[in-house]
Amino acid sequence: MFEWLNIAKYMGLPENASAHGVELDYMLGLVHWLVIVLFFLWAPFFLYTLWRFRASRSPKADYHGVKSHLSTYQEVGVVVAELVLLFGFAIPTWAELREDNFYPSEEEATVIHAIAEQFAWNLHYPGPDGIFGERDIELIDAQLNPIGLDPDDPGAADDIVTVNELHIPVDKPVIIHLSSKDVIHSFALPVMRVKQDAIPGLTIPLWFVPTKTGEWEIACAQLCGVGHYRMRGYLTVHEQSDFDAWLDEQSQRGA
């Protein structure tokens, strides 16, 4: 219903591979319909104003101005449309995604820690035991231990750490706890309609449900230094069996 309202698919967006992306694309389509309507209302009015008040026709300034209230009505209409978009679509969508009973539990989700740095994404998986090992900033080594994983912590023995490689299973909630080692970055997965700033000193959770398998890019959407252009990673969405096989392979390699 109202599929014709969704013009997002004609705007050059990347494919949608997440469960919540449909609602976001639909809302984006509504915003563009509003802009199209405004264009066809304001452009003729603007051209008419240029012609009506040209210097040859109005050599002297008119201090009384135009008596018509058309522009006022248009401005009121724009405000009403924006309020509908905000309170009718944007806030309800945000509220639904933020509901406690809608947010997936970690027991039923794939949980990953993403630690940003100049200029890479470090991805930390808990391993087969499902327990994340402790991390210590004093143990960070750019080459051997980029996230400062404590080797003396039993929970870290089977942990998996990858650089610029995010692997997740399809049709299962994914929770990513996002943080940064240095400056502000922005974790962007365009096909998942996900974008979240990584801020030093904070751990920020984000979640989504991938609905398609495939390979895509991870981008940094925040200028973070001279090497920002090369801060890119790769997202791979597997079938559950393939994801489990990848985890086993990584665990054995780590052991």
N, C-alpha and C positions, 0 to 999 in steps of 0.2 A: 504494500500500500504506500502511495506517495513516493514510489521509487523514482519518478521523474524529477523529484526535488533534489535528488542526490547527483550533483554535477561534479563531485570530487573526483570521480573516475576519469573525467575529461581534463583534469588540471595537471596531469603529469606527475601525480603522486606515485611513490613506489607502491608495490602491491601490499595489501594488508594481510598479515599472517598472524593476527592476534584476535582473541575473542571480543575484546572491548573496542577494537578499531572501527567496527561498523558504526557504532554510535558517534565516535569522534568524526569520522568522515561525513556522516550525515549532517552533523552540526556545522562542519566546515562548509558543506554545500549550501546550507541555509544562509550562512554569513555571506557567501559569494552571491547568492540570489539577492540579498539586501543591497550589496554593492552594485550589482547590475541595475536594479531598480533605481538606485540613487543616481547612477550615471545617466540614465535616460530621462530622469527628472531634472537634474541640475545642469547637464550639458546644454540642452536647448535654452534653459533659462539664462545661463551664462552668456551664450551667443546672442540671445535677444538683448540682454543688458548692454553688451558691447555695441550692438547696432543702434539700440534706442538712445543711448547716451553718448554717441560719438560726438567729437568736437564740432563737426560741421553743422550738426543739428542743435547742439546745446552749447553755443559759444560762451554763455554766461552760466555761472554756477547757480544751481537751484538749491536754496537753503531750506526748502520745505520738504524735499525728498519725495519718494514714491509713497502713495497712500494705500496701495494694495498690501494685504496681509498674507499673500501667497507664501512668501518665504517663511513667515512665522508658522503657518500650517505645515509646511514641509519639515521644518525643524522639529515640531511637535511629533510628526509622524516618525521621524528618524529616532527620536528618543523612545517612543513607544515600541518600535521594532527592536531597539537595542535592549530594552527592559524585558521583552518577551524572550529574546535570545538568552539573556543572562539568567532570568528567574524561571523560564520555561524549559530551558535545555541545558545550559552550562552547569548551573548549581545542582539540579537534580542528578545529572550524570556524575558530577564530582561526589555528591553525597552518597550515591549508590556505591561507588568504588571505595569510599572511606568507611562504610558501615562495618562495625565490628563483626557482625554475623555474616558479612559478605567477604571479609578478608580471609584468605585461606589460612588454615593452621599449618605450622611448619611440619607437622607429622604427615600431612598429605601433600606436601609440596617438595619441589627440588630447591634446596637452600644453598646459596652461593654467596661468598663474600667477594666483592669487587673493590680492589684498592688501586686508586689512580695515582700516577706519578708522571713527572715529565720524562719521557713522553711515551707511556705504555699503560696498558690495563693488566693488572695482576689479578687472576681469578683463583680463589681458594675454595676447594671442595672438602667436605669432611671425611671422605673415604668410606669404606664399608661399615665402620662402626657408627657412622652418623654423628660423630662428635668432632667439633672443631678444636684443633690444638691451640694452645695459648700462643700469643704473639707478643714480642718485646721489641720496642724500638731500638734498644741497644744491640740487638742481634741482627739488625738489617745489614745485608751485604748485597750490593747492587748486582753482583754476578751469581753468587751462590745461594743467597737467601733474601730475595727482594722484599718479602713481607715480614721478615723477622720472626719466623716460626721457631718456637722453642723445641729443640731436638730432645730435651730431657722430659718433655711432657708426654705421658703415655698416649694421650688423645691425639697427638700430632704424628704418631708413628705411621699411620696409613693415610694421612692427608695428602691431597693432590693439589699442586700449584702449577698453573699454566700462565703463560704470558701472551696476551693478545689472542687467546683462543677460548671462546665460550661455547661449551657443549651442553645442550639441554634436551630433554625428551619432549615429544609432541603431546598435545592434549592433556597436559598436567600443569597445575599452577607452578610458577617459578617465582621464588622470592629472592631478591638480590639486596644484600646489605651493602650500601655504597659508602665509601670513605675516600680520603685523599691523604697522601703523604706530604704534599708540599703546597700547591696552590689550588685555586678553584678550577675544576674541570667540569665537563657536562657529559654524562653518559647517555648516548643517543643510539637507539635502535629504531630507525625509521620504519621498517616493515612491521615492527611490533607496536608502533605508535607510542613509543616510550622515550622520554627525555627528562633527565633529572640531574641537577647540579651535585657534584661531589665537593663538599666543603671541608677544609681542614678542621679537625677537632670534633666533627660530627659524624655519626653513622646514620644514614638515611635509608629506610627500607623502600623498595618499590617492587611491584609484582605485576605479572601478566600471565596469560595462558596462550601459548603458541598453538596455532591450529593447522600449520603446514610444516612439512619437512623441507629442508633446503639449506643453502649456504648464503649468508649475507654479510655485510660489513658492520662493524661497530665504529662509531665516529665520536670524536670529542667536539661538542658544539659550543665550546667556550674557548676563546683565545687564551692560551695558557703558556705562551712563551715562543721563542724563535723556532722550536721544533714542533709546534702545534700541527703543522701540515702532515706530519708523519705519525701522529698519534691515532692510529687506526688498528682495529682488531677484526676478528672474524668470528661470526656466530654460525654455529652448525646446530640445526634442529634434527634430532634423530627419532626414529621409532624407538619405543622403550627398550626392546631387546638389543638394538644396536647401541643405545646409550649405556646399558648395563655392560655390554662387551667392552666399550671404550673405557668405562670406569675400571673394569678388571685389568685391562691392559695397562692403564696408567698406574694402578696400584702395584702390579707386578714389577713394572719398570722402576717405581719408586723404591720398592723393597730391595 
